[in-house]
Amino acid sequence: MLFDQAIDIPETLKGDAVSVTLMEERARYNLRIKSTDLTEFKKLTGLKLPRKINTSSAAKDVTCLCVGPDEWFVIAEAKSKAKLDKLLAKASNKFVCSVTDISHRNVGFEITGAKASRLINVGCPLDMAIEAFPVGKVTRTIFESAAILLRRTGEESFQIECWRSFGPYLRDFFVRASRDF
């Protein structure tokens, strides 16, 4: 176990129309690298870093999110942390880059179900229609007053990454808002 997430999600958030689940602990990194080094960095690490901003890619147990012209989030299963630590340390010795382990800082929520997009729209003003926010799209945005990273993982499924300190706030908000669903 990397750390104790210390956020409990009550069973009342599991329903037919929408379900909110605190994701298991993950290894998380913020990566900054010059776009001119990206191809070689990808060869060395094997990471599938997308080039287009606000897109994501997933391979095995590692997901890469492009959130800026030179910025990515890398999220992996906890069991991959030691391997990724070594791989990213090796890459940081070869390239001018910034690799920051943010595993302890963030938590993730998975929101699924027929009304998942409606639940997200209670606190986030983005258009959640599949045409406007397709599967694989990712963006930084605000949920109520909390900064989040939002990713669509399926037609009726999303993941929200937020700072750990906002986790209980979002959990409580989801409990209150889900009563309407």
Secondary structure, DSSP 8 states (H G I E B T S, - for coil): ----------GGGB-SS-EEEE---EEEEEEEE-GGGHHHHHHHH-----SSTTEEEEETTEEEEEEETTEEEEEEEGGGHHHHHHHHHHHHHHSSEEEEE-TTTEEEEEEESTTHHHHHHHH--S---TTTS-TTBEEEEEETTEEEEEEEEETTEEEEEEEGGGHHHHHHHHHHHHTT-
